[in-house]
């Protein structure tokens, strides 16, 4: 996909951090129209005025649709005439999903199915569904619902392609630095208030990606996906303790307070399971994981014996490239949020 050439792109959950960064990437391209679909009219109004103030020459190509992925009719209305879809709408804060699991089911599972149905009905060319490392070996509601959403995409991908030519694929990535609900903005705020930094567990490890890398991953998936593929970016990681030290190195020292793990948190995150390793293709910066091609007829496995079902090791935030404190400083300094905080400027991308 070297050129968007007048095409129409729909972003569900488009007023969030990912949607704002997509706009930054694609506003000045030859794309014809970008549709922002979300249920928050206040954020839409904020984004509209930000675009008019900062990108007046391109703001006219952005159209806003009030709706909810839980409502199939509103999704169909926004999907008409669309060529490509980034499905970013989700409930993603772990504690919220733990306390309100059925709300996560309605948005993350049913909402994903509604987007697929509308895309197939409107013969959308390509749809990329954004997932999370928490979907691999999930232990919390957010991860479980996103894991089911991935399965829905894979289960419907071949039929969708046969019926309408729509290519459905997934991208899975780890912690996106400075996105809504992430810890770096919290640390910065605590330092500025001269309050202690609250650390869950200093030995926890987390993948670190910036929003630009997340958009690049989705664009790569659009370029290379076959129906049902899952794409993962190879990512750096750090301990939460070193992440806190890196933020303090940029914004000033303060006390650190260990508060213990929150609901449903892991010691480390997994981007690719041992089972997925067997189907993974190393594409340099990314892994491509083909869907499981086995059918419903398992008789042959009993007749022919067992098959190898998993690789040697999963790909986790414990065994990927580990950044030290200086590496963390360099990494988080690539984010617009940190740059704007250091310069005292207002944020164009809302965290």
N, C-alpha and C positions, 0 to 999 in steps of 0.2 A: 504494500500500500504506500507507494511513493507520493501519491497526491490524493487529497480528499475531494478535489475537483467538484465543488458545488454540492456535495452530499449533505445529508442531514444527520446529525448526531444527537441522540437522547442520553442524558445522564440522570439516572434515578438517584435520589438523595443528593442532588446536584448542588445544594447550598452548603454542603459540608466541606471539610478540608480537601478531600480528593477532587471534588467538583470544581472548587476554586482554582486548584492547580491545573486541572485540565483546561480551564478557560485561559489561563496564562499561556499554556502551550499552543492552543489551537486558534485563539482569537485572530491572530495575524496570518493564519494559513489560508489556503484557498477553499476552506470549508464554507458551505453555503449557509448553514443554520445550525445553531446549537440550542437544544431544548433543555431547560432546567426543570426537572420534575421533583417536587417535594411538597410536604404538607405544611411547611412553616412560612406563612406569608410575610412575617417580620423579617426573616433572613432573606427572603426573595427581594423584599423592598430594599434592604441593606445592600445586597449584591447589585441590584439594578442601579442604585445611585452611585456605588463605587465604580461600576463600569462606565457610567456616563461621565463621571469626574476624571477618571484616569485613562480611559480608552474611548474617547468620544467617536473616533473614526471607525471603530469596530463594534460598538455597543449595540447597534441596530440588528446585528445578526443573531443576538441572543434572545430567545423567547422563553417566557416563564409560564409553567403549568402548575396550578395548585392541584394536588391529588395525593393519593396514598397507595402504595403497592398492595396494601391489603384489599383495596377496592378494584376489582378487575375492570369495571367500566371506566374508571378514571385512567387506568393504565392504557386501555385500548384507545381512548380519545387522544392521549399524548403520543401514541405509537404510530398513528396514521401517517404514511409518507416518510417514515424514518428509514435510513439505510443502515445505521450502526447504533449499538446501544452499549453503554457502560452501566452495569447494574451495581451501584454503590450503596443503595438504600439498605440500612440494617440497624438493628439494635445491637450495639457492640460493647457497651460498658459491662464488664463482668459482674460487678455487684448488682446492678439493676436487673440483669437477666436472671441472676440467682433468686432474687426476691419476687420477680414477676415472670416466671418461665413461660406462661402461655402467651404473654405479649411478645416474647422473643420468637415463639413458634409462629404466631400470626404474621410477623414481619419477615423473619429470616427464612422460613420454610414456605408458608403459603404465598407470601409476597414474591418469592423467587419463581414459584410455579405460575403465578399470574403473569409475570413478565415473560416467561417462556411462551405461554399460550398466546399472549398479545403479539409477540414477535413472530410466531409462526403464522398467525392469522394475517399479519400485514407483510409477510414475506421479507422481513428484515434480513439483510445479508449476513451480518455477524453480530454476535452478542458476547460480551466478556463479563463474566460474573466475578466479582471481587470477593475472595475468601480470606481466611486468616490461618496463621500457624496453630491457633487453638483448635482448629478442626482436625488436626492430626493427633490421634490418641486423646480425644477430648475428655476432660474431667469436669467441665463446667457447662452450664446451659448455653452460654453464647457459643462455645466451641461445638457442642452437640448439635445445635440448630444449624450452624454453618456447615457441619459435616453432612447433615441430611440434605441441605441445599446443594452441596457438591454432588451428592448421589443422584438428586433429581435431575441436575443438568446432564450428568453422564447417562442416566437412564433414558432421557428423552432426546438426546442429541442426534442419534442415528435416524429416528423417525422424523424429527424436525427437518433434517437435511433432505430426506427422501420426499417429504411432503411439500416443502417450500424453498429448499435450497439454503435454509438458515444454518449457519455454523455456530454452534454453541460451545463455548470453552470457559475454563476457569483460570483465575490467577490466585495464587496463595502467597501471602507475604507476612512478615513479622511486624513487630512494633514500628509504626510510622511515627517518627519523631515529631513532636509538637502538634499532632493531630488531636481532635477533641477527645478528652478523657485520658490523654497520655501524661506522663509524669514530668517531663521537662518543663512545661509551663507552670506546673505546680511548684517545682523546685525554685524557679525564677521568682515566682510570686512570694514564696516564703522568704527567700533571701532579701527581697526588696522590703518586706515588712519586718525584717530582722527577727523573724520567727525561726524556730528549728526546722531543718529539713527532715521530713518524716520518711524513713526508709523501712520498707516492709521486711526485707532480708538482704543484707549486703552481699550475700553469696549467690543470690538469684542471678541468672544470666538471661538476657533478652537480645534478640536480633535488633539491629539498628538500621533503618532505612529512612531516607528523606522522601518527601512527597514527589519530587521530580523522578526519583528512581521507581516509585510506584506507578507513575504514569508511563514511564519507559517500559516497564514490565507489561502493562496492558497493551501498549502499542506493539510490542514484540509478539504478544499472543495473537493480536489481530492479524499480523503479517504471516504467521507461521502455523496457525491452528488448523487441525483437522477436527471433525466433530467429536466432542467429548474430551478433548485434551485438557490437561492441567499443567500450568506453567509456574515455575518457582524460580526466583532469583537467588543466586548465591549471595549471602549477606554476612557482614561483620556482626559481631556481638560484643557485649561487655557485661560485667557484673553491675548490679544496681549500685553497689558501693562505689565503684570506679566512675559510674555515670554521675553520681552525686558530686564526687570530687571534681570531675570535669566541669560541671555547671558552676561549682564554687570557684574554680580557677578563673572563669570568665566574669563572674558576677560578684564575687566576694565571699569571704569565709563566714560561716554561721555554725551553730551547733547542729549536730546530727542526732536524731532520736529514732531508735529502732522500735517499730510499732507492731511487727509481726505480719504474717501473710493475711491477705483479704480473702473473702469468700471465693473459692474455686480457683485459686492461683497455684501454678506449678513452680517447682524449683528452676526448671529450664523449659524452653519451648522446642517443639519439633516442627520443622518445615516439610520433611519428607520421611514417611515411615519406612520401616524395613521392608514391608510388603510392597510398597510403591517403588522401592529401589530396583526391583526386578524388571519393572516396565519403564524405567527412566532412561532417557537419552541425554547425554551431556552435550549441551549446545554452546559451551564456552562460559558465558556469563549466566546462563540459565539452564535449568533442567526442564525437559518436556516429558510428561508422564502420560502415556497413552491409556485410554480406558481399558478396564478389564474386559477382554473379549470372550470370556467363557459364557456359554449359554446355560439354559436351565437343565440340560441333560448331564447329570453328574455320574451316570452309570459307568462311563468309560474310565473314570478315576478309580472306581472300585475294581474294575476288570484289569486295568493296566498298571495298577499300583499307585503309589503316592508321587506327587510332583513337588518340586522345590517351590515354596510359597513365600519366602522372604529372603532379603539380602542380609549381609553380615552386620550392618549397623545402620541406624537411622541417621538423618542429617538434622542436627540439633544445635541450639545455641551454646551447648557445652563443648561440641567438637568442631565448630566452625572456627574461622579466624577470630581470635580474642584480642580486642583492643585494650591497650593500657590507657592510663589517664590522659596522656598527651594525644594518643590516637582518638580518644573520645572527644577531646577538645576540637581536634581538626574535623571530626565527623559532624558534631552538632553545629559547628560554625558554618556548615554548608546550608543550613536551613534558613529560609526567609524570616521565620519567627525570631530566631536568635539574633540575626543581623538587625532586625527592626528594634528588638528590645535593647540591644547594645547602643543603637543610635537614637533611641527614644522616639521612634516613628510609629504611627498607627499601623495596624496590621491590615493588609489587603486580603490576606488569607485568614479566615476566622478559624481559630483553633477549636 
